Structures are given as C-alpha cells and as structure tokens.
Amino acid sequence: MRAEEAWKRVSKPAHDTIAVFDTGVNCAHPDIPCIRGYDAISHKMDWEGTDANVHGTHVASVACSTSHNSIGISGVSDFKVYPVRVLGDSGGGSLFYLARGLEHVRRNRPDIRIYNLSLGTGANPPVLAKIIRKLTRDGIHVVAAAGNDGKNNDIDPHYPANYLGVVSVGANTVQGVRARFSNYGASVRVFAPGENIVAAWKGGYRYWSGTSMAAPHVAGAIALTGRVPNGTLDLTKLTGYACNEEDLRQCKKRCGK
C-alpha cells in the first residue's frame, strides 16, 4: 500500500488528531505520536498515556504510527493520538467509563473529529446511545469495531458499532475476504485489513488479528481523505498503487496487509 503517496496528495487538514478510546496508549513508544490525553477510569486529565494491556497501543499504532523516522512501521495517517483510557488492564471495562470518556472529549476537545472505538458489547444502555447521537449529530466520525464473534450484527447487535451514524468496521483477510472471526451484516459499513496486522506493542511490534485492528485502518483513511469509505476498504486506491508479488512480503510487514 504505499501510503506515502497518499500523504503527498492530500492537503493538511485543520484537525489532525484521532481520539483512541481503549486500554490506554503507551505514549513512551518511539513510533506513536501522542499528545496528553484523559484517563476516564481515574478521571485524570492531562494524562501522559500508559497502557498495561497494550491493546490500545496496537490500535493507535495502526492509525497513527510516525512515518519516515527509520523505525518500525508507518500508520495509515500521520495524525496525532489523543489517548482515552476507558478499559482496564485486563481489557475489560465499564460502560460508565466509556460514556465518561466520550463525553469528556466531546466537551473539552471539540477540535478532535475522529473517534476510534475498538471495543464493543451486546448491551445497549440509553446513556451510551444518547452520547453517540450527540457525536454523530455534531459531525464526529465515530469508528467502531464490528466484533469478533463471527455473527450477523443485524440479528444480534454489537454496540457501539450498531448505532445509527457509527462507521461499523469488519475485518478482511490478507486475501481480501471476510475473516472467519469477523461479525458481518448490512449494518457493517466497511471491511478493512484485520488479520495478522503488525503494529506497536510494548517497546516493540507484534502481529495481532481482530476487528479492533480493522477499525483504525478506517479511522486513518478518514483522516487522510476526509471521507467515510463503504464496502471494502482498498487502501491502495488512496494512492493508485498496489503491492505486486515481489513486494508482498515487505508490504505485509510494513503495512499490515
């Protein structure tokens, strides 16, 4: 996917930050361009960003790893990360903390126009639905993972991905077909790479699979283009280039495809 060609073709947007709602982000990682964020669990503002679980670090890296720094990978976009910790060290969390985190960013960082939520639940609490309605009404791009249960979300909804106005993201394989674990259905708006994605992890890098990895591909693509994709996210169309057979190994290593 040569995203650097896309970076040359798009103008620098007025808003250049993606809020990542997750287990936190390891902002000490040299490949992630963090700014100070918010810990919704401890209610700590101007938070320096840590991540004992590393899920959020991997997610943030897919969307926003620094390019042209001679280390690691390049994220889909060159945006900064605003980390919002709404999940605990085990990877689980309370809908209360998610709602608190969303409301905090909505009220205090109106300049942030892209929210990535690589998380989900079968529960549909009114407080979460209300906040999501506010965000989408205000033109915020809310990107959410469709879930990893291999089920039809039209029959068994997965929230917040199933809320009206949310960009629900399923996962594709390297071959461009739906990953067996990915949820699906008409409510899943776009499928993006989600199998064996390499991104930041602790002080290094690792491969990980899931719709959690697919969602930040879409968040990064929105950052690049200002548009919400539909169907299957073909990141090569942002550049006009695709990986040939000779480049496939390096493309998979560097781009997660």
C-alpha positions in Angstrom: 0.0 0.0 0.0 2.4 3.0 -0.3 0.6 5.4 1.9 3.3 8.0 1.5 1.9 8.7 -2.0 -1.4 9.4 -0.4 0.2 11.8 2.1 1.6 13.8 -0.8 -1.7 14.0 -2.5 -3.9 15.3 0.4 -3.7 18.7 2.0 -3.0 19.0 5.7 -6.4 19.2 7.5 -7.3 21.7 10.1 -7.9 18.9 12.6 -5.0 16.4 12.9 -5.8 14.3 16.0 -7.6 10.9 16.4 -9.0 10.1 19.8 -8.4 6.4 20.7 -10.8 5.0 23.3 -9.2 1.8 24.6 -6.9 0.4 27.3 -4.7 3.5 27.0 -1.8 4.1 24.8 1.9 3.6 25.6 2.9 7.2 24.7 6.5 6.4 25.5 6.7 4.2 22.4 9.0 6.0 20.0 6.8 5.3 17.0 3.5 6.7 18.3 2.9 10.5 18.1 0.9 11.0 21.3 -0.4 14.1 23.0 -1.6 14.2 26.6 -5.0 12.6 27.0 -7.6 11.6 29.5 -7.9 8.6 31.9 -11.6 8.1 32.3 -11.1 5.4 35.0 -9.1 7.5 37.4 -10.7 10.7 36.0 -7.2 12.1 35.4 -6.9 15.0 32.9 -3.8 16.0 31.0 -2.9 12.3 31.2 0.6 11.3 30.0 -0.6 8.0 28.4 0.3 4.5 29.6 -1.1 1.0 28.6 -0.6 -2.0 30.8 -2.7 -4.2 28.4 -1.1 -3.0 25.1 -4.4 -3.4 23.1 -4.8 0.3 22.8 -1.2 0.8 21.8 -1.5 -1.6 18.9 -4.8 0.0 17.8 -3.3 3.5 17.9 -0.2 2.4 16.0 -2.2 1.1 13.1 -3.9 4.5 12.6 -1.1 6.9 13.5 2.5 5.5 13.7 5.1 8.0 12.7 6.4 7.8 9.2 9.9 8.5 7.9 11.6 8.0 11.3 13.6 5.0 10.3 12.0 2.7 12.9 9.0 0.3 13.0 6.1 0.9 10.7 4.1 3.8 9.2 0.5 4.3 10.3 -2.3 4.8 7.8 -2.3 8.5 8.7 0.2 11.0 10.2 -2.3 12.2 12.7 -1.5 12.5 16.4 -3.1 10.2 19.0 -5.2 11.6 21.9 -5.4 8.6 24.3 -8.5 8.0 26.3 -8.4 5.1 28.8 -11.8 3.6 29.2 -10.8 -0.1 29.6 -8.8 -1.6 32.4 -5.6 -3.5 32.4 -7.4 -6.8 31.7 -9.0 -5.4 28.6 -12.5 -5.2 30.1 -14.3 -2.2 31.3 -17.5 -0.4 32.4 -19.9 1.4 30.1 -19.8 4.2 32.6 -16.1 4.8 31.9 -16.7 4.7 28.1 -19.6 7.2 28.4 -17.4 9.4 30.7 -14.6 9.3 28.2 -16.7 10.1 25.2 -18.4 13.0 27.0 -15.1 14.4 28.2 -13.6 14.5 24.7 -16.9 15.9 23.2 -16.9 18.8 25.7 -13.2 19.5 26.1 -11.7 18.7 22.7 -14.2 19.8 20.0 -11.3 20.0 17.6 -11.0 16.2 17.5 -13.3 15.0 14.8 -12.4 11.3 14.6 -13.0 8.8 17.4 -11.8 5.2 17.2 -13.6 2.6 19.4 -12.0 -0.8 19.0 -14.3 -2.3 21.6 -17.9 -3.4 22.0 -20.7 -5.1 23.9 -24.1 -6.6 23.4 -25.6 -4.1 25.9 -27.4 -1.0 24.7 -27.6 1.4 27.6 -29.6 4.6 27.0 -26.7 6.8 28.2 -24.3 5.5 25.6 -26.9 5.7 22.8 -27.6 9.4 23.8 -23.9 10.3 23.7 -23.3 8.6 20.3 -26.3 10.5 18.9 -24.8 13.8 20.1 -21.5 13.0 18.5 -22.8 11.9 15.1 -25.2 14.8 15.0 -22.2 17.1 15.5 -20.4 15.6 12.6 -17.9 13.5 14.6 -16.7 10.4 12.7 -17.2 7.6 15.2 -15.5 4.4 14.0 -16.2 1.2 15.9 -15.1 -2.5 15.6 -17.9 -4.8 14.5 -16.9 -7.6 16.8 -15.1 -10.9 16.6 -17.9 -13.4 17.2 -18.5 -14.4 13.6 -22.1 -13.4 13.9 -24.6 -11.3 12.0 -24.9 -8.0 13.7 -28.3 -7.3 12.1 -29.7 -10.2 14.1 -27.5 -9.9 17.3 -26.4 -6.2 17.5 -22.9 -5.2 18.7 -22.6 -1.7 20.3 -21.5 1.0 19.7 -20.9 -0.3 16.1 -24.6 -0.8 15.5 -25.7 2.7 16.4 -27.0 4.8 13.6 -24.3 7.0 12.2 -21.4 5.0 13.5 -18.9 3.5 11.0 -19.1 -0.2 11.8 -15.9 -2.0 10.6 -15.5 -5.7 9.9 -12.2 -7.5 9.3 -10.8 -8.9 6.0 -8.0 -11.4 5.5 -4.8 -10.8 3.5 -6.7 -12.3 0.6 -9.4 -9.6 0.8 -12.3 -11.8 2.0 -14.1 -11.6 5.3 -12.1 -13.1 8.2 -13.9 -16.0 9.8 -14.0 -14.4 13.2 -15.4 -11.1 11.9 -19.0 -10.1 12.5 -21.0 -9.1 9.4 -24.3 -7.9 8.1 -25.8 -4.9 6.4 -25.1 -2.8 9.4 -21.3 -3.4 9.0 -20.5 -0.5 6.7 -16.9 -1.3 5.6 -14.4 -4.2 5.8 -10.7 -3.4 6.3 -7.5 -5.4 6.9 -7.8 -7.2 10.3 -5.7 -10.4 10.0 -2.1 -10.6 11.1 -1.7 -6.8 11.4 1.7 -5.7 12.6 1.8 -2.6 14.9 3.4 -1.3 18.1 3.3 -3.5 21.2 5.1 -2.6 24.5 8.5 -1.4 23.3 8.5 -3.3 20.0 6.0 -4.7 17.5 3.8 -7.7 17.1 1.1 -9.2 14.8 -2.5 -9.2 16.0 -5.9 -10.0 14.4 -9.3 -8.7 15.0 -11.9 -6.1 14.0 -10.1 -4.0 16.6 -7.2 -3.8 14.1 -9.5 -3.2 11.2 -11.2 -0.1 12.7 -8.1 2.1 13.0 -7.4 1.4 9.3 -10.7 3.1 8.6 -10.1 5.9 11.1 -6.7 6.6 9.4 -8.3 6.5 6.0 -10.9 9.1 7.1 -8.1 11.2 8.4 -6.3 11.0 5.1 -9.3 11.7 2.8 -12.0 13.3 5.0 -14.4 10.7 3.6 -16.1 7.6 5.1 -15.5 4.5 2.9 -18.1 1.9 2.1 -18.0 -1.7 1.2 -14.4 -2.9 1.3 -11.6 -0.5 2.2 -9.0 -0.8 -0.5 -6.2 1.3 0.8 -4.3 1.0 -2.5 -7.0 3.2 -4.1 -5.8 6.1 -1.9 -2.5 6.0 -3.8 -3.1 4.4 -7.1 -0.6 1.7 -6.2 -0.9 -1.9 -5.1 1.6 -4.5 -3.8 3.0 -6.7 -6.6 4.1 -10.2 -5.8 7.7 -9.1 -5.4 6.7 -6.5 -2.8 4.1 -8.5 -1.0 6.3 -9.7 1.9 7.5 -6.2 2.6 4.1 -4.8 2.2 2.6 -7.2 4.7 5.5 -6.4 7.1 5.3 -2.6 6.8 1.6 -2.0 6.1 -0.2 -4.9 7.8 -1.7 -6.1 4.5 
